[in-house]
């Protein structure tokens, strides 16, 4: 799990990223954006544009505007791992 933010035109949301791939991500949180909305995903020091492709209750899936590189995914995991963000990693 990774901690992140999803910023849309109207507001910012804290989210949990539980599924991350080169093409997109699954995110969880409250009051998520609707399908078709563009969002700026911020994970650690990385920010990427994405579009919401589906939403169900407190989960949604996004597709990145351009596929991520493996090194970018590794950076996201290094900087925003849930244990690191919460202080559980020692």
C-alpha positions in Angstrom: 0.0 0.0 0.0 1.2 3.5 -0.8 0.0 6.8 0.5 -0.8 9.5 -2.0 -3.0 12.4 -3.0 -5.5 12.8 -5.9 -5.9 16.4 -6.9 -8.8 17.3 -9.2 -10.0 20.7 -10.3 -12.5 21.0 -7.4 -10.5 19.5 -4.5 -7.7 17.3 -3.2 -8.1 13.9 -1.5 -5.8 11.7 0.5 -5.8 8.2 -1.0 -4.3 4.8 -0.5 -2.9 3.2 -3.6 -3.2 -0.6 -3.3 -2.6 -1.6 -7.0 0.0 0.1 -9.1 1.1 -0.7 -12.6 2.8 0.9 -15.5 -0.6 1.8 -17.0 -2.7 2.8 -14.0 -3.6 2.3 -10.3 -6.4 1.3 -8.0 -7.0 3.8 -5.3 -9.2 4.0 -2.2 -10.5 6.9 -0.3 -13.5 9.0 0.5 -15.4 11.1 -2.0 -13.4 10.0 -5.0 -13.7 11.6 -8.4 -16.1 10.4 -11.0 -15.2 8.3 -14.1 -13.9 10.7 -16.8 -12.4 13.2 -14.3 -8.8 14.1 -14.7 -6.6 13.9 -11.6 -3.1 14.7 -10.7 -1.8 11.7 -8.7 1.0 12.7 -6.2 2.9 9.8 -4.6 6.0 10.8 -2.7 7.9 13.3 -4.9 6.3 11.9 -8.1 3.3 13.5 -9.8 1.5 12.0 -12.8 -1.7 12.9 -14.6 -4.4 10.3 -14.8 -8.0 9.8 -15.7 -10.6 8.0 -13.6 -11.9 5.0 -15.5 -14.2 3.5 -12.9 -15.5 4.1 -9.4 -17.4 2.0 -6.9 -18.1 3.2 -3.4 -14.7 4.1 -1.8 -12.5 2.7 -4.6 -11.7 3.8 -8.2 -9.3 3.0 -11.0 -7.2 5.4 -12.9 -5.3 5.2 -16.1 -2.1 7.3 -16.4 -1.9 9.7 -19.4 1.4 8.1 -20.3 2.8 4.7 -19.0 5.1 4.9 -16.0 8.7 3.7 -16.2 9.8 0.9 -13.8 12.2 3.3 -12.1 9.3 5.7 -11.3 7.2 2.9 -9.7 10.3 2.0 -7.7 10.7 5.6 -6.5 7.0 5.8 -5.6 7.3 2.6 -3.5 10.4 3.8 -1.8 9.0 7.2 -0.9 5.4 6.5 -0.2 5.3 3.0 1.3 2.6 2.9 3.9 4.9 1.7 6.7 7.3 4.5 5.9 4.6 7.2 5.8 3.0 6.1 9.1 6.4 5.7 10.8 6.0 1.9 11.3 9.2 1.2 9.2 12.3 1.2 11.4 
